[in-house]
Amino acid sequence: MFKRGDLILGYYEVIDIIGRGDFGVVYKVKGVKGRYRGKILALKVATDPYSVEHLWKEAQTLILLNHPNIISLQSYLYKKDKGELYVLYEFMDVGDLKDYVLSKGGLPEEEALRVLWNITNGLSFLHSRGYIHSDIKPENIFGKRVLKSVVWKLGDFGLIKIRGSTSVLDIKGTLGYIAPEVFRGEIHRSSDIFSLGCLFYFLLSCRDPFHSEDRREKMKRNKEVVWEPPEGVSPEVKRLLERMLEPDHRKRFRTAMDLKDYLLEEGLV
């Protein structure tokens, strides 16, 4: 763990710790020399084999992805002698979507649909390249102020999968956001759509669709897709949620591209 004022790799001064996850610690840093001198960036550091493996997978994926709704990777460095991986990203000054939504007590439909559109755009690009994100949740979406609005970007690609590699040896993802077929060892691009539907539900209500204080009950609801629409939503949004949270993956939007088409056709964005 580095602390405020520490210099990482001789180039980046720690301003703050902005996140701790399964795959490393994320620091807000300022470049003090070199090509990023004077720039504010996010630096993720992994120091154990498990974290390094997943962060390396993320870095290798992000090198290939360049889209305005996907977090941009700037550079990375692996210190083989110490088994440490350092990955530099653009700094997202709004923070993650979970904190943003909770701070507002939920979003009105119009704003929630704008956020959904941003994420769907990023996910559509990902799906078009043959990837499945497999861990869509509010903590993995990050906001950046651009003029008077906020642009939301998809991040955290540590669990990303290539379409066609359908073997899921153990349940990955976050309870409350897992597509039912994933519990059965299947994963598809439409599994991301289900998770995105759970996230859209959270935007409107500050909770996932299967919320329960009892973890076993929550898992049961998630597996069986037992949920009720948030109070006060419009018929159009209710229909959208029903399509995204369809238990049968074959009847869901097949890809994020299909979801984009639907949002445009229904005039929801």
Beta strands, then each sheet from edge to edge (+ up, - down):
strand 1: 7-8
strand 2: 12-21
strand 3: 24-31
strand 4: 40-46
strand 5: 73-79
strand 6: 84-90
strand 7: 95-96
strand 8: 131-132
strand 9: 141-146
strand 10: 149-154
strand 11: 161-162
sheet 1: 1+ 2- 3+ 4- 6+ 5-
sheet 2: 7+ 9- 10+
sheet 3: 8+ 11-
end
